[in-house]
Amino acid sequence: MQKTQIRDFTQGNITKQLVVFAWPLFLSNLLQVVYNMVDMIIVGQRLGKVGISAVSVGGDVTHLLTFIAMGFANAGQVLIARYIGAGQREKLGRFVGTMSGFLLACAVLLSCAGLALREGMLMLMNTPAEAFDGALAYSSVCMAGLIFIYGYNIVSAILRGMGDSRHPFIFISIAAVLNLALDVLLVMVLGFGAGGAALATVISQAVSFLACAALLIRRRSEFSLEMTPRDFVCWDGAMLGELIGLGVPMAIKSASIQVSKLFVNSWINSYGIAVSAFAGIANKISSVANLVSNAMNTAGSTMVGQNIAAGEYGRVKQILLRLAGITLTIASAISILIVLFPQQIFSVFTQDEAVLAVGSVYVPIAVLLFFGSAMRAIMNALINGSGDYGTNFATAILDGVVMRIGLAVLFGLVLDMRHFGFWLGDALAGFTPFFIGLAFYYSGKWKRRVKG
């Protein structure tokens, strides 16, 4: 019998499968947060609040260009899981070639567009004058290396869709160690500033992507990837249509959230360099809130996708219940930590008194973020795993635009709560997918099998 790397989630212990699959995903997300934090900490210690603001704003602008990678990679993961659940493994190679070729072409186009428009984007972000040059250097380097960021998202989505979360963790571990070493060399030793931090990130992402791609090519028979170089340039029309159909709403969801965050952060930056600097720290706290959420959502989406395709609807309900128990328990634990030790946590990034003073009002926002992320993960697993285009699109618009921008404007401007109001609106909007998903679950629309 031929060895396979593909995992079947349509039978077996659900809790064990969730934990075993999600644990490496959590560690991968943790390492990504850690090496992003390394940029912030090293730049903060070397360049102060101006450096923190530069990395924060430059990162925000760059993240806007990753929305297609995030949305379409998540869609690809779900479709791969559904092919497996429906017993259609012979389609995997052709689909992977189509998805990879399409997304790498998108990366090249967006990289060129970003480099052409980067200065205007930074101006729209109300980038503080002191941090403008650093933000420009950071965003320029990241935009030039966008193809590697897209590439890593592609190969990771392929592996996750097949139930393999261990190999992405191994390669992101390599990237994290390399990023730390390069940060020290380029920022601390050679004094390259914010641009050096970006270069360290891009190089580490490139190494991780190339290593992961080499694994897939070398062991393609174990992943049922029967494909040729032609598959990457001559795309399958039906498969591309299916990817676009699900990928567009997922990309809109990712893009709309990024745009709304840019809107929120643009106003926050207008309140001065101390608030802008703490916004960078707040973004890292927010990424911590998403650690468990993203891992459980990713694991849950693959498991839900396989079980819907196999018609195992009872297991879908059990998957959602197990997700709720795990994510809400962890959200409670980390909320207690930030309530008890806020100053100790924030001072890891900076010792600047003005910046830490801004952080004193952020603690309740952090708690809301933790629980919003936990509840969002439960229903996003169902919405994403079902592959339902309409519900994904509705979630994208309501979560990413209507609620986030609407609540931010209400609290920040109408009620004149300033930067605290913008943070509050953004945090409350994070609960939107849970309520949409709840209605979607009880509607029964998610009970659809993949077509043969």
Buried (B, 14 or more C-beta within 10 A) or exposed (E): EEEEBBBEBBEEEBBEBBBBBBBBBBBBBBBBBBBBBBBBBBBBBBBBBBBBBBBBBBBBBBBBBBBBBBBBBBBBBBBBBBBBBBEBBEBBBBBBBBBBBBBBBBBEEBBEEBBEBBBEBBEEBBBBEBBBBBBBBBBBBBBBBBBBBBBBBBBBBBBBBBBBBBBBBBBBBBBBEBBBEBBBBBBBEEEBBBBBBBBBBBBBBBBBBBBBBEBBEEEBEBBBBBBEEEBBEEBBEEBBEBBBBBBBBBBBBBBBBBBBBBBBBBBBBBBBBBBBBBBBBBBBBBBBBBBBBBBBBBBBBBBBBBBBBBBBEEBBEBBBEBBBEBBBEBBEEBBEEBEEEBEEBBBEBBEBEBBBEBBEBBBBBBBBBBBBBBBBBBBBBBBBBBBBBEBBBBBBBBBBBBBBBBBBBBBBBEEEBBBBBBBBBBBBBBBBBBEBBBEBBEEEEBEBEBEE
